[in-house]
Amino acid sequence: MAPQTLELHAGDTIARVLVSQGFNCYSLRTKVATEPSSPHVAEAAEAVEAAPSRSLLWAPETHGEGGCHPACGGVPLLAPFPGRMPGGRLAWHGKEYHLPTDGARSDGRGNAIHGFVFDRPWRLRGHTEDSAEGEFQLSVDAPELMPCWPADFRIAACYRVSPGRLRGEVEVLNCGTQSMPLGFGLHPYFALSAGEQTEIRLPVSRRWELLDLIPTGNSTTWSATSMRMNEAVVEAQPGSPEGLVLDDVFGGLTPPSALSYVAKIGDIQLTFGNSFRELVVYTPGDRQSICVEPLSCVPGGQSLGDSAGWAELQPGEHKSYWFEISAA
């Protein structure tokens, strides 16, 4: 099947969505002024107009052709679980479910990873010049996976671009006849400027202990809320190790009980709603990007009980999530 892509426009901002592979917004380009904004509106507008267009997201150049790894660029959507599930197994109300661990759904360590929807074709519900809506339903779009999860579900996503900004809204609905667990996450790849140091600011206060990349249930205080990264090394602020290569899970979003949270990746801003409660930070080996991933639960932590943040959706119940990526 030929790849199905869409291009969304708003002024100088252009987003591209790969409908046929996870409804992934794999490209976001806009103009970012490199000089401080002028207090005068006209001068500030002229500075933006004169600025070069740049990518806020990273993906391989051929990602839109559909042949690249579906979780290695853009903004993969992760449901009904984000991150790793140990051994590819889910225990739910006395029954064990076996999750797919083939191809892109395997982490290479025997664990299932990133859910069922990031690598599958979605159905386009509608689009305009600046927006697109798509959906995926397990029983319709991947019926062979129905035995892998306690209930049928539908995920619907809407992207909308405005000048300098992408907004995503996602809803997950239990379409089945019994309850189901739900975790949702984003896996955005933020583009790094070649040869430049980038400061990463995170609204977190705790770091989960990992064993073979799976959270153990223990966490420690994380005193460094910012990092500096270039193409060669990640350097943390005082209080944490230097030269860090990250595939780590952070929690304790601050301030507590806020309606939304902000992470900054250089001049890129990620804003997300309080339906998310953890952040994974991952540094790909090629150093062209960094992933700052909002998750609604602790990845791989379904066995940790209530502290892991998994939702239990009853039949007909839904959960909603939103995020924005913008030029700061």
C-alpha positions in Angstrom: 0.0 0.0 0.0 1.3 3.4 -0.9 2.0 5.7 2.0 -0.8 8.2 2.8 0.5 11.6 3.9 -1.0 15.0 4.6 0.5 18.5 4.7 -1.1 21.1 7.0 -0.4 24.8 6.6 -0.8 27.9 8.8 1.3 30.9 7.7 5.0 29.8 7.6 4.3 26.7 9.7 4.0 23.4 7.9 3.3 20.0 9.5 3.3 16.6 7.7 1.3 13.6 8.9 1.9 10.0 7.9 -1.7 8.6 8.1 -0.7 5.2 7.0 1.8 4.7 9.8 0.5 5.6 13.2 -1.0 9.0 12.2 2.5 10.3 13.1 3.2 14.0 12.7 6.7 13.4 11.4 7.6 16.9 10.3 7.0 20.4 11.8 8.7 23.4 10.2 8.4 27.0 11.1 10.3 30.3 11.3 12.1 31.0 14.5 13.7 34.4 15.1 17.3 34.0 16.3 17.5 37.4 17.9 15.5 38.5 21.0 12.0 39.8 20.1 11.6 43.5 19.7 9.1 45.2 22.0 7.6 46.8 18.8 5.1 44.5 17.1 6.1 45.5 13.6 9.8 45.0 14.2 9.2 41.6 15.9 7.1 40.5 12.9 9.8 41.6 10.5 12.4 39.6 12.5 10.3 36.4 12.2 9.6 37.0 8.5 13.4 37.3 7.9 14.2 34.2 9.9 15.0 31.0 8.2 12.6 28.1 8.4 13.8 25.3 10.7 12.6 21.9 11.8 11.2 21.5 15.3 10.9 17.8 14.9 13.4 15.2 13.6 12.7 12.2 11.4 14.7 10.5 8.7 14.4 12.2 5.4 12.5 9.3 3.9 10.1 8.9 6.8 7.2 10.1 4.8 7.7 7.2 2.4 6.7 4.8 5.1 9.8 2.6 5.0 11.5 3.8 8.2 11.2 2.4 11.7 7.8 3.7 12.9 8.9 4.7 16.3 12.2 6.5 15.3 11.0 9.9 14.2 8.3 12.6 14.5 5.7 12.1 17.2 4.7 8.4 17.5 1.5 7.9 19.5 1.7 5.1 22.0 -1.4 3.2 23.1 -2.8 1.2 24.9 0.5 1.2 26.7 3.7 3.3 26.4 7.2 2.1 26.8 8.1 -1.5 27.7 5.9 -4.3 29.0 8.1 -6.9 30.7 8.2 -10.2 28.8 5.4 -9.1 26.5 2.8 -10.1 29.2 -0.2 -8.3 30.8 -2.0 -9.6 33.8 -5.5 -8.2 34.2 -8.2 -9.4 36.6 -6.8 -12.9 36.9 -6.1 -13.4 33.2 -2.8 -13.2 31.3 -2.6 -11.6 27.9 0.4 -12.1 25.5 1.4 -9.0 23.7 3.1 -8.9 20.2 6.9 -8.8 20.4 7.6 -9.0 16.7 9.4 -6.4 14.5 9.0 -2.8 15.7 6.9 -4.0 18.7 10.0 -5.6 20.3 12.6 -3.8 22.3 15.2 -6.5 21.5 15.2 -7.6 25.1 12.1 -9.8 25.1 9.7 -7.0 26.0 6.8 -5.6 24.1 7.1 -1.9 23.4 5.0 1.1 22.6 1.5 -0.4 22.1 -0.5 -1.4 19.1 -1.1 1.8 17.1 2.2 3.5 16.3 3.1 1.2 13.3 -0.4 0.6 11.9 -2.4 2.4 9.2 -5.1 4.8 10.6 -8.2 5.9 8.9 -8.6 9.6 8.0 -11.8 11.1 9.4 -11.4 14.5 7.8 -9.0 17.3 7.2 -8.8 21.0 6.3 -5.8 23.2 5.3 -4.6 23.5 8.9 -6.1 20.4 10.6 -6.5 16.6 10.3 -8.4 14.0 12.3 -7.7 10.2 12.2 -8.7 7.2 14.1 -7.7 3.6 14.8 -10.0 0.9 16.3 -8.4 -2.4 17.4 -11.3 -4.6 16.2 -11.4 -2.8 12.8 -7.8 -2.0 12.0 -5.9 -4.9 13.7 -8.5 -7.6 14.6 -5.8 -10.2 14.9 -4.6 -8.3 18.1 -8.0 -8.5 19.8 -6.8 -11.5 22.0 -3.9 -9.4 23.2 -5.9 -6.9 25.2 -8.8 -7.2 27.6 -11.2 -5.0 25.5 -11.6 -3.3 22.1 -10.7 0.3 22.0 -10.7 3.3 19.7 -8.1 6.1 19.6 -8.9 9.3 17.8 -6.4 12.1 17.2 -6.7 15.6 15.9 -3.7 17.8 14.8 -4.1 21.5 14.2 -1.4 24.0 13.2 -1.3 27.7 13.8 1.7 30.0 13.2 4.6 28.6 15.1 2.6 25.9 16.8 1.2 22.4 16.5 -1.6 21.2 18.9 -2.6 17.6 19.2 -5.7 16.2 21.0 -6.2 12.5 21.6 -9.1 10.5 23.0 -9.1 6.8 23.8 -12.5 5.1 24.2 -13.2 1.6 25.6 -15.5 0.1 22.9 -15.6 -3.3 24.6 -17.9 -5.0 27.1 -15.4 -5.2 30.0 -12.9 -3.0 31.7 -9.4 -2.5 30.3 -6.1 -0.9 31.4 -4.9 2.2 29.6 -1.6 4.0 29.4 -0.9 6.6 26.7 2.2 8.4 25.7 4.0 10.5 23.1 7.5 9.8 21.7 8.5 13.1 20.1 11.9 13.5 18.5 13.0 17.2 18.9 15.6 18.4 16.4 18.9 19.6 17.7 20.9 22.3 16.0 24.1 20.9 14.6 27.2 21.8 16.6 25.2 23.9 19.1 24.7 23.2 22.8 21.0 22.9 23.7 19.6 23.4 27.2 16.8 21.0 28.2 14.5 22.1 31.0 12.1 19.6 32.6 9.3 20.1 35.2 10.3 17.0 37.2 11.4 16.3 40.8 11.9 12.5 40.9 13.7 9.9 38.9 12.5 6.3 38.7 15.0 3.5 39.4 15.4 1.1 36.5 16.5 -2.5 36.2 17.1 -3.5 32.6 15.2 -0.3 31.6 12.1 -1.4 33.6 11.0 0.7 36.6 11.4 -1.2 39.9 8.9 0.9 41.8 11.6 2.9 43.7 12.3 6.5 42.9 14.8 9.1 44.1 14.8 12.9 44.3 16.0 14.6 41.1 17.6 17.9 41.9 18.6 18.9 38.4 15.7 20.2 36.3 17.9 21.2 33.3 20.5 19.6 31.1 22.8 20.8 28.4 23.2 18.8 25.3 25.2 18.9 22.1 25.8 16.3 19.4 28.6 14.7 21.4 27.5 14.6 25.1 24.7 15.2 27.5 25.8 17.2 30.5 23.6 17.5 33.6 23.6 20.5 36.0 25.2 20.2 39.5 23.9 17.3 41.5 23.8 14.7 38.7 26.3 12.7 36.7 27.9 14.3 33.6 28.3 12.6 30.3 24.9 11.0 30.7 23.3 8.8 28.0 19.6 8.8 28.8 16.7 6.4 28.5 15.3 7.4 31.8 11.9 7.9 33.5 11.2 11.0 35.5 8.2 11.8 37.6 7.0 14.2 40.3 5.9 16.8 37.8 6.1 20.4 39.2 4.2 22.3 40.3 1.9 19.6 41.7 -1.8 19.7 40.6 -1.1 22.1 37.7 -3.4 22.1 34.8 -0.5 21.9 32.3 3.3 21.5 32.3 6.1 22.9 30.1 9.3 21.4 29.0 11.8 23.4 27.0 14.3 21.9 24.4 16.4 24.9 23.5 14.0 27.3 21.6 11.3 24.6 21.3 8.6 24.4 23.9 6.5 21.3 24.7 3.3 22.0 26.7 1.1 19.1 27.8 -2.0 18.6 30.0 -2.1 17.1 33.4 -3.4 13.8 32.1 0.3 13.0 31.7 2.3 12.3 34.9 5.7 11.0 33.8 8.5 12.1 31.4 10.9 9.7 29.6 14.0 11.4 28.3 15.9 9.4 25.6 19.0 10.4 23.7 19.3 8.6 20.4 22.8 7.5 19.5 23.1 9.7 16.4 22.7 12.9 18.5 20.5 14.6 15.9 17.6 14.7 18.2 16.4 14.2 21.8 13.2 12.7 23.0 11.2 14.2 25.8 8.2 11.9 26.1 5.1 12.7 28.2 3.4 9.5 29.5 0.2 9.0 31.5 1.7 6.2 33.6 5.0 4.6 34.6 6.2 2.5 31.6 6.3 -1.2 32.3 4.9 -0.5 35.7 1.5 -2.2 35.4 2.6 -4.6 38.2 3.3 -1.7 40.5 -0.4 -1.1 41.2 -2.0 2.3 41.8 1.3 4.0 42.1 2.1 3.4 38.4 -0.8 5.6 37.2 -2.6 3.2 34.9 -6.2 4.1 34.2 -9.0 1.5 34.2 -11.5 2.3 31.5 -15.0 0.9 31.9 -17.0 0.1 28.8 -18.0 3.3 27.1 -15.5 5.4 29.2 -12.8 7.5 27.6 -9.7 9.5 28.5 -8.5 12.6 26.8 -5.0 14.1 26.3 -3.5 17.2 24.7 -0.1 18.6 23.9 1.4 21.6 22.0 4.8 21.9 20.3 5.8 25.5 19.6 8.7 27.8 18.9 9.5 29.2 22.3 
